[in-house]
Every structure is written in structure tokens, then in C-alpha cells.
Amino acid sequence: MAKVLFLIMSGDEKFDWAIRMAYNTMKAKRFEDIKVIFFGPSQRRLTQLDGELKNMFQELLRNKAVDSACINAAEAMNIRPQLENLGVSLLPSGERVSYYIDQGYEVITF
């Protein structure tokens, strides 16, 4: 069975669809494992979530599907505290993506 990494970079409606797909994929157990990494504009969008999308994100986080958001992008955008308050680990995204590719994950990018 495949393992999938959702690399979410968009800060627009693509972000919303990516969260929905990751959430539904996790709930349906479509793959052996799924992980989500947030990078760039998606990190700002993450700090603005509300309603159903926020609930989906929180469930992904509770189920350990969310790996991290990029620490360097968070610091550049001055949103590190907001992401930390959400409970998101902040790590270098390049290293995390490399790790998952080395572990055999297929990357889906939004």
C-alpha cells in the first residue's frame, strides 16, 4: 500500500481543497500513511482557518497526519508564534520533504 505526502503551498482556494482531500483520505484510510507539510503561502492561510476547515485541520493534527510547517518561511512572514499556538511543528521543509521521499512517500502538491 502506498504512503502519501501532501505538500500544501497554496494560500488560496487550492489550500481549502487540499485540506479536504487530506482529511477525507485520512478518514477513508486510502493509503498506508499520509503526512501533510505546509510551506510558504499556505502557512499564512493556516493561521486564518475557521469553521469546518479548522476542524478538519485539527483532526489531521490530532491524528498525527500533520508533519510540520516550514520554520524559515514562518520566520520570514513573522507568523512563527501563531503557528506554534496551533500546535504545528516548525522544521525546515526541504529536509522534511527529502525525508519522506527517502521513505518512499509519493508527493501530492497543492
N, C-alpha and C positions, 0 to 999 in steps of 0.2 A: 504494500500500500504506500502511496506517495505521501511526502511531507511538503507543506507549502508555507512560504514566507510571503506575507502581504507587505509590500514596501509602499507605504502611502506617503505621497509627496504633495499632492494637490491640496489647495486650500479653498476650493470651490465645491460645486455640487458633486464632482467626482469623489471628493472626500466622503460625502454622505453615502454614496453608493458603495464605496469601498468598505465602510464600517458595516453597512447592511450585509454585504457579501461575506465579510469575515465572520460576523455574528451568526448568520444563517449556516455558514459552513461549519462553524464550531458546534452549533446546536444539532445539526444533522449528522455530525461525525463523518463527514465525507472523505476525510483523509486521516492518515495515521496520526498526524500532528499538524497544527497550524500555529504560526507565530506572526506577530504584527510589529513592524518598525515604522515609526513616524519620522519624517525628515523634511526640513525646510518649511514651506508654507503650511503644511498640514499641522505643524506644531502649534502655530498661532490659532488655527481653526479648532484644534483640540481644546484650547483654553476657553473657547466660546460656546461649547456644547450646552444644549439644554434638552429637555423633553425626552422623547423616545431614543434619539441618537446618544444622548448622555447615558441613558440606562443601558443601551447596547454596549457602549464603551466600558462602562463599569463592570458589566458581566464578563466581557472579554478580559478585563484586568483581573477580576476575581478568579477566573479560571486559568490564569497564568498564560493566556494567549498573547498578551502584550509583552513584547520583549523590552522595548526601550524607545526613547526619542533621542535625537542627536544632541549631545551636550554642547558641541560647538555652535550649532545653529541656535540653540536655546539662549546661549550667552550673547551671541551676535544680535538676537532680536530682543534681548532683555526680558525674557519670559521664563527664565530658569525657576524662580520661586513658584510661579503659577503651575508649572508642570510638576514640580516636586510636591505641591499641595494636592495634586490629583493622584499622586502615588505612582507616577511614571518614573522608571529608572532612566537616568541620563547617562548615555555612553556614546563613544564615537561610532557613528552609523557605519562608516566604511569597514571598521573592524567587525561589527556585528553581522553585516551582510556577508562578508567573507567567511565568517564562522559558519553561518547557516548554509552557504553554498558548499563549503567543505564537508558539511554533514549530510549533503545530498538533498537539500530542500530545493524545490522548484520556486522561482521568484515570480510573483504576480505584482505588477506595478500599476499604481493608480496615480 
